[in-house]
């Protein structure tokens, strides 16, 4: 029996198994739903009604969103950026504080909610 042929065949089998496992793990990660991840961001030490504290909280939310989205494989950088943006937007909406919303709108250069002012004479 030629041991060289047997070890080459075994190496090929192991390489195929490793490649198959990697391919299936990549497809599982890419098919996972980033919206199903939940991360807790601490804010008890902040008074988020002030602009400075709202900015600190925004930065914590952004860091958590980037961290959470980094666990997924995205086909494009734009898809990953969309994951981060959506996670931040959802967190800001959930907190529902005007100062935090103002920071979010300033960072993304989106118009904030309009305020109706009545003009009575």
C-alpha positions in Angstrom: 0.0 0.0 0.0 1.3 3.4 -0.9 1.0 5.7 2.2 1.6 8.8 0.0 -1.6 8.2 -1.9 -3.6 7.5 1.2 -2.4 10.7 3.0 -3.0 12.9 -0.1 -6.6 11.5 -0.3 -7.1 12.2 3.4 -5.8 15.7 3.1 -8.2 16.3 0.2 -11.1 15.0 2.2 -10.2 17.2 5.2 -9.8 20.2 2.9 -13.2 19.6 1.3 -14.8 19.2 4.7 -13.3 22.4 6.0 -14.3 24.3 2.8 -17.8 23.0 3.1 -18.1 24.0 6.7 -16.8 27.5 6.0 -19.1 27.9 3.0 -22.2 26.9 5.0 -21.2 29.1 8.0 -20.9 32.1 5.6 -24.3 31.5 4.1 -25.8 31.1 7.6 -24.3 34.4 8.7 -25.3 36.3 5.5 -28.8 34.9 5.8 -29.2 36.0 9.5 -31.4 38.9 10.2 -29.4 41.8 11.7 -32.7 43.2 13.0 -32.9 40.3 15.5 -29.9 41.5 17.5 -30.5 43.4 20.7 -27.8 45.4 22.5 -28.3 47.3 25.8 -26.8 50.8 25.9 -26.5 52.3 29.4 -27.8 55.8 29.9 -28.6 56.0 33.6 -25.5 58.2 34.2 -26.7 60.8 31.6 -29.3 63.5 31.6 -30.3 63.1 28.0 -32.3 66.3 27.9 -29.1 68.3 27.6 -27.3 68.5 24.2 -23.9 67.3 25.7 -25.4 64.2 27.3 -27.5 63.5 24.2 -24.3 63.5 22.2 -22.6 61.1 24.6 -25.6 58.8 24.4 -25.7 59.0 20.6 -22.0 58.0 20.4 -22.7 55.0 22.7 -25.6 54.0 20.4 -23.5 54.4 17.3 -20.7 52.3 18.8 -23.2 49.6 19.9 -24.8 49.6 16.4 -21.4 49.3 14.7 -20.4 46.5 17.0 -23.7 44.6 16.5 -23.6 44.9 12.7 -20.0 43.8 12.6 -21.1 40.2 13.5 -22.8 39.9 10.1 -21.3 39.4 6.7 -22.6 41.9 4.2 -22.1 41.7 0.4 -21.4 45.5 0.2 -20.2 48.2 2.5 -23.4 50.1 1.8 -25.4 47.2 3.2 -23.4 47.3 6.4 -23.7 51.1 6.6 -27.5 50.6 6.2 -27.5 48.1 9.1 -25.7 50.6 11.3 -28.0 53.5 10.2 -31.1 51.5 10.8 -30.0 50.3 14.2 -29.2 53.9 15.3 -32.5 55.2 13.9 -34.4 52.5 15.7 -32.6 53.2 19.0 -33.2 57.0 18.7 -36.8 56.4 18.0 -37.1 54.1 21.0 -35.5 56.6 23.4 -37.8 59.3 22.0 -36.0 62.3 23.5 -35.8 65.6 21.5 -32.2 66.3 22.3 -31.1 62.9 21.1 -33.3 63.2 18.0 -31.6 66.6 17.3 -28.2 65.0 17.5 -29.3 62.2 15.2 -30.7 64.7 12.6 -27.6 66.8 12.7 -25.3 63.8 12.2 -27.4 62.5 9.2 -28.2 65.9 7.9 -31.9 65.1 7.9 -34.6 67.6 8.7 -35.9 67.2 12.2 -39.6 67.1 13.0 -41.2 70.4 12.1 -42.8 72.4 14.8 -46.0 74.2 14.1 -46.2 77.7 15.4 -49.5 79.5 15.5 -49.4 83.2 14.7 -52.2 84.9 16.4 -52.6 88.6 16.3 
